[in-house]
C-alpha cells in the first residue's frame, strides 16, 4: 500500500502561481510512474503531467510551458509547479502512483482544490 497526500492547493488570481506537493509513504525512487491529474466540475479526470521511471515526462497540451512536474527522491515527494494560472485550470488535482513491485498497484491521493479567479 502506498499512501499519497496532496497539499498546496488554494484560491489564486489568474496569472499567479501555485506549487502542489504529493508526499508518498514510501520511496518514490521505487515507483514505476507518478503523475498529476485533475477533474473539473462536470468533466472527466484528465492527465496534467506524469513521469515514468525509465521513460519520458509528459504534459497535457493545455499546460505545456506553464506547468512543471518534478520530484525529490530524498523527501519521497512529487511536485507540480503551476505558473501563469488560468481560470480553466480550476479543478481538483490528484496525485497518482503506479507501483510495479513487489506487488503491482495503482494508488491515488485524496485531491487538493485549485481555484483560479479571473
Helices and strands as residue ranges (DSSP letters): E 4-7, E 10-13, E 18-24, G 28-30, E 33-39, E 46-52, E 57-59, E 67-72, G 73-75, E 77-82, G 87-89, E 91-99, E 105-108, E 112-117
